[in-house]
Amino acid sequence: MSDATSPNEPTGTPDSPDFDAMTRDIAEVPAVEVIVTVAVNLMSAAAVKLGLTEDAEDHKDLDEARKLVHALAGLLDASTTEISSFHAAPLRDGLKSLQLAFREASLVPDEPGQGPGEKYTGPVYG
């Protein structure tokens, strides 16, 4: 047995990931897929912070949720021309649901047009 690694084997360790392999992997992913994946991650994190999961009260944090929803709205606004409506429509629907959930969870709801992400989407009414 030799100590040399083959070019197909990852060379990273848990303390030091193999960034070359990660770069090769990400280079093969289409931009639309990266955008959609980031959007879904933002949606999931916002749902957790809005208390929409099983452990709702353990993780609810409306300040954090506001930031995540706002970032999601900005990403979707910026990528509108880059992703097809096939991808964008369900993401916009999810964003609107999160914006409505935020409005419902707020003790003092924002004025229409002032809620998270509404700068990008326009007012959301519940």
TIRO-2110 file (N, C-alpha, C; in Angstrom, 1 decimal):
// TIRO-2110
0.8, -1.2, 0.0, N, 1, A
0.0, 0.0, 0.0, CA, 1, A
0.9, 1.2, 0.0, C, 1, A
0.5, 2.2, -0.8, N, 2, A
1.2, 3.5, -0.8, CA, 2, A
0.5, 4.6, -0.1, C, 2, A
1.2, 5.6, 0.3, N, 3, A
0.6, 6.7, 1.0, CA, 3, A
0.0, 7.7, 0.0, C, 3, A
0.3, 7.6, -1.3, N, 4, A
-0.2, 8.5, -2.3, CA, 4, A
-1.7, 8.4, -2.5, C, 4, A
-2.4, 9.4, -2.7, N, 5, A
-3.8, 9.4, -3.0, CA, 5, A
-4.1, 9.5, -4.5, C, 5, A
-5.1, 8.9, -4.9, N, 6, A
-5.4, 9.0, -6.4, CA, 6, A
-6.1, 10.3, -6.6, C, 6, A
-6.1, 10.8, -7.8, N, 7, A
-6.7, 12.1, -8.1, CA, 7, A
-8.2, 12.1, -7.8, C, 7, A
-8.9, 11.0, -7.8, N, 8, A
-10.3, 10.9, -7.5, CA, 8, A
-10.7, 10.8, -6.1, C, 8, A
-9.7, 10.6, -5.2, N, 9, A
-10.0, 10.5, -3.8, CA, 9, A
-9.9, 11.9, -3.1, C, 9, A
-10.8, 12.2, -2.2, N, 10, A
-10.7, 13.5, -1.5, CA, 10, A
-9.5, 13.5, -0.6, C, 10, A
-8.8, 14.6, -0.5, N, 11, A
-7.6, 14.7, 0.3, CA, 11, A
-7.8, 15.4, 1.6, C, 11, A
-9.0, 15.9, 1.8, N, 12, A
-9.3, 16.7, 3.0, CA, 12, A
-9.6, 15.8, 4.2, C, 12, A
-9.5, 16.4, 5.3, N, 13, A
-9.9, 15.8, 6.6, CA, 13, A
-11.0, 16.6, 7.2, C, 13, A
-11.6, 16.1, 8.3, N, 14, A
-12.7, 16.8, 8.9, CA, 14, A
-12.3, 18.2, 9.3, C, 14, A
-11.0, 18.4, 9.7, N, 15, A
-10.5, 19.7, 10.1, CA, 15, A
-10.0, 20.5, 9.0, C, 15, A
-9.8, 19.9, 7.8, N, 16, A
-9.3, 20.6, 6.7, CA, 16, A
-9.9, 20.0, 5.4, C, 16, A
-11.1, 20.6, 5.0, N, 17, A
-11.7, 20.1, 3.8, CA, 17, A
-10.9, 20.2, 2.6, C, 17, A
-11.2, 19.4, 1.6, N, 18, A
-10.6, 19.4, 0.3, CA, 18, A
-11.2, 20.4, -0.6, C, 18, A
-10.7, 21.7, -0.5, N, 19, A
-11.3, 22.8, -1.3, CA, 19, A
-11.2, 22.6, -2.8, C, 19, A
-10.2, 21.9, -3.3, N, 20, A
-10.1, 21.7, -4.7, CA, 20, A
-11.2, 20.8, -5.2, C, 20, A
-11.5, 19.8, -4.4, N, 21, A
-12.7, 18.9, -4.8, CA, 21, A
-14.0, 19.6, -4.7, C, 21, A
-14.1, 20.5, -3.7, N, 22, A
-15.4, 21.3, -3.6, CA, 22, A
-15.5, 22.2, -4.7, C, 22, A
-14.4, 22.8, -5.2, N, 23, A
-14.5, 23.8, -6.3, CA, 23, A
-14.8, 23.0, -7.6, C, 23, A
-14.3, 21.9, -7.8, N, 24, A
-14.7, 21.1, -9.0, CA, 24, A
-16.1, 20.7, -8.9, C, 24, A
-16.7, 20.3, -7.8, N, 25, A
-18.1, 20.0, -7.6, CA, 25, A
-19.0, 21.2, -7.9, C, 25, A
-18.7, 22.3, -7.4, N, 26, A
-19.5, 23.5, -7.6, CA, 26, A
-19.4, 24.0, -9.0, C, 26, A
-18.3, 23.8, -9.6, N, 27, A
-18.2, 24.2, -11.0, CA, 27, A
-19.1, 23.5, -12.0, C, 27, A
-19.6, 22.3, -11.6, N, 28, A
-20.4, 21.5, -12.4, CA, 28, A
-21.9, 21.8, -12.2, C, 28, A
-22.2, 22.6, -11.2, N, 29, A
-23.6, 22.9, -10.9, CA, 29, A
-24.1, 24.2, -11.6, C, 29, A
-25.2, 24.1, -12.3, N, 30, A
-25.7, 25.2, -13.1, CA, 30, A
-26.1, 26.4, -12.1, C, 30, A
-26.0, 27.6, -12.5, N, 31, A
-26.2, 28.8, -11.7, CA, 31, A
-27.7, 28.8, -11.2, C, 31, A
-28.6, 28.4, -12.0, N, 32, A
-30.0, 28.3, -11.6, CA, 32, A
-30.2, 27.4, -10.4, C, 32, A
-29.5, 26.3, -10.4, N, 33, A
-29.6, 25.3, -9.3, CA, 33, A
-29.0, 25.9, -8.0, C, 33, A
-27.9, 26.6, -8.1, N, 34, A
-27.3, 27.3, -7.0, CA, 34, A
-28.3, 28.3, -6.4, C, 34, A
-28.9, 29.2, -7.3, N, 35, A
-29.8, 30.2, -6.8, CA, 35, A
-31.0, 29.6, -6.1, C, 35, A
-31.6, 28.5, -6.7, N, 36, A
-32.8, 27.9, -6.1, CA, 36, A
-32.4, 27.2, -4.8, C, 36, A
-31.2, 26.6, -4.7, N, 37, A
-30.8, 26.0, -3.5, CA, 37, A
-30.6, 27.0, -2.4, C, 37, A
-30.0, 28.1, -2.7, N, 38, A
-29.9, 29.2, -1.7, CA, 38, A
-31.2, 29.7, -1.2, C, 38, A
-32.1, 29.9, -2.2, N, 39, A
-33.5, 30.4, -1.9, CA, 39, A
-34.2, 29.4, -1.0, C, 39, A
-34.1, 28.1, -1.3, N, 40, A
-34.8, 27.1, -0.4, CA, 40, A
-34.2, 27.1, 1.0, C, 40, A
-32.9, 27.2, 1.1, N, 41, A
-32.2, 27.3, 2.4, CA, 41, A
-32.7, 28.5, 3.2, C, 41, A
-32.8, 29.7, 2.5, N, 42, A
-33.3, 30.9, 3.2, CA, 42, A
-34.7, 30.7, 3.6, C, 42, A
-35.5, 30.0, 2.8, N, 43, A
-36.9, 29.8, 3.1, CA, 43, A
-37.0, 28.9, 4.4, C, 43, A
-36.2, 27.8, 4.4, N, 44, A
-36.3, 26.9, 5.5, CA, 44, A
-35.8, 27.5, 6.8, C, 44, A
-34.8, 28.3, 6.7, N, 45, A
-34.3, 29.0, 7.9, CA, 45, A
-35.3, 30.0, 8.4, C, 45, A
-36.0, 30.7, 7.5, N, 46, A
-37.0, 31.7, 7.9, CA, 46, A
-38.2, 31.0, 8.5, C, 46, A
-38.6, 29.9, 8.0, N, 47, A
-39.7, 29.1, 8.6, CA, 47, A
-39.4, 28.7, 10.0, C, 47, A
-38.1, 28.3, 10.2, N, 48, A
-37.7, 27.9, 11.6, CA, 48, A
-37.8, 29.1, 12.5, C, 48, A
-37.2, 30.2, 12.1, N, 49, A
-37.2, 31.4, 12.9, CA, 49, A
-38.6, 32.0, 13.1, C, 49, A
-39.5, 31.7, 12.2, N, 50, A
-40.9, 32.2, 12.4, CA, 50, A
-41.7, 31.2, 13.3, C, 50, A
-41.1, 30.1, 13.7, N, 51, A
-41.8, 29.2, 14.6, CA, 51, A
-42.8, 28.3, 13.9, C, 51, A
-42.5, 28.0, 12.6, N, 52, A
-43.4, 27.2, 11.8, CA, 52, A
-43.0, 25.7, 11.8, C, 52, A
-42.1, 25.3, 12.7, N, 53, A
-41.7, 23.9, 12.7, CA, 53, A
-42.2, 23.3, 14.0, C, 53, A
-41.9, 22.0, 14.2, N, 54, A
-42.4, 21.3, 15.4, CA, 54, A
-41.9, 21.9, 16.7, C, 54, A
-40.7, 22.3, 16.7, N, 55, A
-40.1, 22.9, 18.0, CA, 55, A
-40.3, 24.4, 17.9, C, 55, A
-41.5, 24.9, 17.5, N, 56, A
-41.7, 26.3, 17.2, CA, 56, A
-41.2, 27.3, 18.2, C, 56, A
-41.6, 27.2, 19.4, N, 57, A
-41.2, 28.2, 20.4, CA, 57, A
-39.7, 28.1, 20.8, C, 57, A
-39.1, 27.0, 20.6, N, 58, A
-37.7, 26.9, 20.9, CA, 58, A
-36.8, 27.7, 20.0, C, 58, A
-37.2, 28.0, 18.8, N, 59, A
-36.4, 28.6, 17.8, CA, 59, A
-36.9, 29.9, 17.3, C, 59, A
-38.1, 30.3, 17.7, N, 60, A
-38.8, 31.5, 17.2, CA, 60, A
-37.9, 32.8, 17.5, C, 60, A
-37.7, 33.5, 16.5, N, 61, A
-36.9, 34.8, 16.6, CA, 61, A
-37.3, 35.7, 15.4, C, 61, A
-38.2, 36.6, 15.7, N, 62, A
-38.7, 37.4, 14.5, CA, 62, A
-37.7, 38.3, 14.0, C, 62, A
-36.8, 38.8, 14.8, N, 63, A
-35.7, 39.7, 14.2, CA, 63, A
-34.9, 38.9, 13.2, C, 63, A
-34.5, 37.7, 13.5, N, 64, A
-33.8, 36.8, 12.6, CA, 64, A
-34.6, 36.5, 11.4, C, 64, A
-35.9, 36.2, 11.6, N, 65, A
-36.8, 35.8, 10.5, CA, 65, A
-36.9, 37.0, 9.5, C, 65, A
-37.0, 38.2, 10.1, N, 66, A
-37.1, 39.4, 9.2, CA, 66, A
-35.9, 39.5, 8.3, C, 66, A
-34.7, 39.3, 8.8, N, 67, A
-33.5, 39.3, 8.0, CA, 67, A
-33.5, 38.3, 6.9, C, 67, A
-33.9, 37.1, 7.2, N, 68, A
-33.9, 36.0, 6.3, CA, 68, A
-35.0, 36.2, 5.2, C, 68, A
-36.2, 36.7, 5.5, N, 69, A
-37.2, 36.9, 4.6, CA, 69, A
-36.8, 38.1, 3.6, C, 69, A
-36.2, 39.1, 4.2, N, 70, A
-35.7, 40.2, 3.4, CA, 70, A
-34.6, 39.8, 2.4, C, 70, A
-33.7, 38.9, 2.9, N, 71, A
-32.6, 38.4, 2.0, CA, 71, A
-33.2, 37.5, 0.9, C, 71, A
-34.2, 36.7, 1.2, N, 72, A
-34.9, 35.9, 0.2, CA, 72, A
-35.5, 36.8, -0.8, C, 72, A
-36.3, 37.8, -0.4, N, 73, A
-36.9, 38.7, -1.4, CA, 73, A
-35.9, 39.4, -2.3, C, 73, A
-34.8, 39.8, -1.7, N, 74, A
-33.8, 40.4, -2.5, CA, 74, A
-33.2, 39.5, -3.5, C, 74, A
-32.9, 38.3, -3.1, N, 75, A
-32.4, 37.3, -4.0, CA, 75, A
-33.3, 37.0, -5.2, C, 75, A
-34.6, 36.8, -4.8, N, 76, A
-35.6, 36.5, -5.9, CA, 76, A
-35.8, 37.7, -6.8, C, 76, A
-35.8, 38.9, -6.3, N, 77, A
-35.9, 40.1, -7.1, CA, 77, A
-34.7, 40.2, -8.1, C, 77, A
-33.5, 40.0, -7.5, N, 78, A
-32.3, 40.1, -8.3, CA, 78, A
-32.2, 39.0, -9.4, C, 78, A
-32.8, 37.9, -9.1, N, 79, A
-32.6, 36.7, -10.0, CA, 79, A
-33.8, 36.5, -10.9, C, 79, A
-34.8, 37.4, -10.9, N, 80, A
-36.0, 37.2, -11.7, CA, 80, A
-35.7, 36.9, -13.2, C, 80, A
-34.8, 37.7, -13.7, N, 81, A
-34.5, 37.5, -15.2, CA, 81, A
-33.6, 36.3, -15.4, C, 81, A
-33.0, 35.7, -14.4, N, 82, A
-32.0, 34.7, -14.6, CA, 82, A
-32.6, 33.3, -14.4, C, 82, A
-33.7, 33.2, -13.7, N, 83, A
-34.3, 31.8, -13.5, CA, 83, A
-35.7, 31.8, -14.2, C, 83, A
-36.1, 30.7, -14.6, N, 84, A
-37.4, 30.6, -15.4, CA, 84, A
-38.6, 30.7, -14.4, C, 84, A
-39.7, 31.0, -14.9, N, 85, A
-40.9, 31.1, -14.1, CA, 85, A
-41.2, 29.7, -13.5, C, 85, A
-40.8, 28.6, -14.1, N, 86, A
-40.9, 27.3, -13.5, CA, 86, A
-40.3, 27.2, -12.2, C, 86, A
-39.1, 27.8, -12.0, N, 87, A
-38.4, 27.9, -10.7, CA, 87, A
-38.9, 29.0, -9.8, C, 87, A
-39.1, 30.2, -10.5, N, 88, A
-39.5, 31.4, -9.7, CA, 88, A
-40.8, 31.4, -9.1, C, 88, A
-41.8, 30.8, -9.8, N, 89, A
-43.2, 30.9, -9.2, CA, 89, A
-43.4, 30.2, -7.9, C, 89, A
-42.9, 29.0, -7.7, N, 90, A
-43.0, 28.4, -6.3, CA, 90, A
-42.2, 29.1, -5.3, C, 90, A
-41.1, 29.7, -5.7, N, 91, A
-40.3, 30.5, -4.7, CA, 91, A
-41.0, 31.7, -4.3, C, 91, A
-41.6, 32.4, -5.2, N, 92, A
-42.4, 33.6, -4.9, CA, 92, A
-43.6, 33.3, -4.0, C, 92, A
-44.2, 32.1, -4.3, N, 93, A
-45.4, 31.7, -3.5, CA, 93, A
-44.9, 31.4, -2.0, C, 93, A
-43.7, 30.8, -1.9, N, 94, A
-43.2, 30.5, -0.6, CA, 94, A
-42.8, 31.8, 0.1, C, 94, A
-42.2, 32.7, -0.6, N, 95, A
-41.9, 34.0, 0.0, CA, 95, A
-43.1, 34.7, 0.5, C, 95, A
-44.2, 34.8, -0.3, N, 96, A
-45.4, 35.4, 0.2, CA, 96, A
-46.0, 34.7, 1.4, C, 96, A
-45.9, 33.4, 1.5, N, 97, A
-46.4, 32.7, 2.6, CA, 97, A
-45.6, 33.1, 3.9, C, 97, A
-44.3, 33.2, 3.7, N, 98, A
-43.4, 33.6, 4.8, CA, 98, A
-43.7, 35.0, 5.3, C, 98, A
-43.9, 35.9, 4.3, N, 99, A
-44.3, 37.3, 4.6, CA, 99, A
-45.6, 37.4, 5.4, C, 99, A
-46.6, 36.6, 5.0, N, 100, A
-47.9, 36.6, 5.7, CA, 100, A
-47.7, 36.0, 7.1, C, 100, A
-46.9, 34.9, 7.2, N, 101, A
-46.6, 34.3, 8.5, CA, 101, A
-45.9, 35.3, 9.4, C, 101, A
-45.0, 36.1, 8.9, N, 102, A
-44.3, 37.1, 9.7, CA, 102, A
-45.4, 38.1, 10.2, C, 102, A
-46.2, 38.6, 9.3, N, 103, A
-47.2, 39.5, 9.7, CA, 103, A
-48.1, 39.0, 10.8, C, 103, A
-48.5, 37.7, 10.7, N, 104, A
-49.4, 37.1, 11.7, CA, 104, A
-48.7, 36.9, 13.0, C, 104, A
-47.4, 36.6, 13.0, N, 105, A
-46.6, 36.4, 14.2, CA, 105, A
-46.2, 37.6, 14.9, C, 105, A
-46.2, 38.8, 14.2, N, 106, A
-45.8, 40.0, 14.8, CA, 106, A
-46.9, 40.6, 15.8, C, 106, A
-46.5, 41.0, 17.0, N, 107, A
-47.4, 41.6, 17.9, CA, 107, A
-47.9, 42.9, 17.4, C, 107, A
-47.0, 43.7, 16.8, N, 108, A
-47.3, 44.9, 16.2, CA, 108, A
-46.9, 44.8, 14.7, C, 108, A
-47.9, 44.4, 13.8, N, 109, A
-47.6, 44.2, 12.4, CA, 109, A
-47.0, 45.5, 11.8, C, 109, A
-46.1, 45.3, 10.8, N, 110, A
-45.6, 46.5, 10.0, CA, 110, A
-46.7, 47.0, 9.2, C, 110, A
-46.6, 48.3, 8.8, N, 111, A
-47.5, 48.9, 7.9, CA, 111, A
-47.4, 48.2, 6.5, C, 111, A
-48.4, 48.1, 5.7, N, 112, A
-48.3, 47.5, 4.4, CA, 112, A
-47.2, 48.1, 3.6, C, 112, A
-46.3, 47.3, 3.0, N, 113, A
-45.2, 47.8, 2.3, CA, 113, A
-43.9, 48.0, 3.1, C, 113, A
-44.0, 47.8, 4.4, N, 114, A
-42.9, 48.0, 5.3, CA, 114, A
-42.4, 46.7, 5.9, C, 114, A
-43.1, 45.6, 5.6, N, 115, A
-42.7, 44.3, 6.2, CA, 115, A
-41.4, 43.8, 5.5, C, 115, A
-40.9, 42.6, 6.0, N, 116, A
-39.7, 42.1, 5.4, CA, 116, A
-39.8, 41.7, 4.0, C, 116, A
-38.9, 42.3, 3.2, N, 117, A
-38.9, 42.0, 1.7, CA, 117, A
-39.9, 42.7, 0.9, C, 117, A
-40.8, 43.5, 1.6, N, 118, A
-41.9, 44.2, 0.8, CA, 118, A
-41.3, 45.3, 0.0, C, 118, A
-40.1, 45.7, 0.3, N, 119, A
-39.4, 46.7, -0.6, CA, 119, A
-39.2, 46.2, -2.0, C, 119, A
-39.1, 44.8, -2.1, N, 120, A
-38.9, 44.2, -3.4, CA, 120, A
-40.2, 43.6, -4.0, C, 120, A
-41.1, 43.2, -3.1, N, 121, A
-42.3, 42.5, -3.6, CA, 121, A
-43.6, 43.4, -3.7, C, 121, A
-43.5, 44.5, -3.0, N, 122, A
-44.7, 45.4, -2.8, CA, 122, A
-45.4, 44.9, -1.6, C, 122, A
-46.5, 45.6, -1.2, N, 123, A
-47.2, 45.3, 0.1, CA, 123, A
-47.8, 43.9, 0.0, C, 123, A
-47.8, 43.2, 1.1, N, 124, A
-48.4, 41.9, 1.2, CA, 124, A
-49.6, 42.0, 2.2, C, 124, A
-50.8, 41.7, 1.8, N, 125, A
-51.9, 41.8, 2.7, CA, 125, A
-52.4, 40.4, 3.1, C, 125, A
-52.8, 40.2, 4.3, N, 126, A
-53.2, 39.0, 4.8, CA, 126, A
-54.7, 38.7, 4.9, C, 126, A
END
